[in-house]
Amino acid sequence: MEEMLVQFDVIYPDEELVRIAIRGAATYGLSCFDAHLWAYAERFGLDTLWSEDFENGRLYGRVRVRDPCAGPAGPMERGTRGMDDQGVTGGDVGGVDGTRTRGLRRDRPAF
């Protein structure tokens, strides 16, 4: 653990980061946790955020999201968004309440 602390900067949330996260939740429909994760990447200038919880290949602000489980060509590169939770292919993603949302995960509450 001590070796990791020496190798990496530890960053903490502040008011600006929380404001960016709130903007991300409102703009992109992100959950609280995902919005904070994205806010760190957006604020500190990361080009790529590796996560399987976002839409693969999508640009959120200045941050491109890549799903490490999607393989070399993600759904955005193939021209389809892939399968939703019910195994349906196409551009719509099924929400847990049976509603259809366009490209956003709605299985976790936002802010």
N, C-alpha and C positions, 0 to 999 in steps of 0.2 A: 504494500500500500504506500509506504513512504517513497518508493521509487517512482510511482505514478504521480505523486504530488509534486515531485521535482521535475518531471517531464512535461507536465501540463499545467496551464494556468487554471486556477479555480475562479470561476465567475459567479457572481451572486445577483439575484434580481434587485432592481431598484425601480423607482417610479416610471422612468422612461420605458424600461422593459415591460412592465405590467401594462402600460398604455399601448405598446406595440402588440402585445398578446391580445388585449381586448379588441383592438382593431382587426387582428387576424381572425378572431372568433366571429366577429360581426361580418367581416367581408367574405370569408371563405367557409363559414359554418363549422369551424374547428371546435373540438372539445377544449375544455380548460387546459388539460395536460398537453394536447397537441399544439394548441395555440402558444403556450409557453415554450415548447420545444422549437417551434418555428420562429418565435420572436428572438430567441438567442441567435439562431442562424441568420436571420434578417439583420439584426443589429450589429453583429460582429463580422458581417461580410462573407459568410460561407456561401460558396456557389452551389453546393449540393448537400442535401439532407437525406441521409439513408434511413428509411423507415418503411415498414410494410403497412403503416396505419394511414397513409395519405394516398392520393391518386398518383400512381406511378407515371413519371414523365411530366407531370403538371408543373407549371411555373407558378409559385406563390410569391408574389412580390418579385424580389430579385433572386429567390431561392428555388432551384429545380429539385424536385423530389425524385429519388430513385428507390425502388423496392429491391432489396438485395435478394429476394426470393423469386423475382419475376424473370430472371435470366437476362441475356444480353439485350434483347429487344423487348421492351415493355409494351403494354397495351396501347399507349399513345403512339408509339412508333409504328405499330402494326395497323393503326387506323380503327381500332375497336377498343372499347373499355373492358372487354373480357366478361367474365361471369359474375353475377351478383350472388348474394347469399342463398338464393333459391335455385341457383344453377341456370339462370336465364341469361343469355348473352345479349349484348347490345349496349346502348349508351346510358340506360337508366340503372340506378342502383337501388335495390329494395331496402326500405327502412324496416326497423323492427316492428313498427305499428302497421305494416302493410302498405304504407304510402310509398310513392315512387319519388325519388329525388334525383336530380340531374348531376351525376358525378361527385356528389358529396356524401360522406358517411354520416348517417344520422343515428347510429346505434349507441352513441354516448351523448349525454347532455352537454350543451354549450354553456357558456357563462350565464 
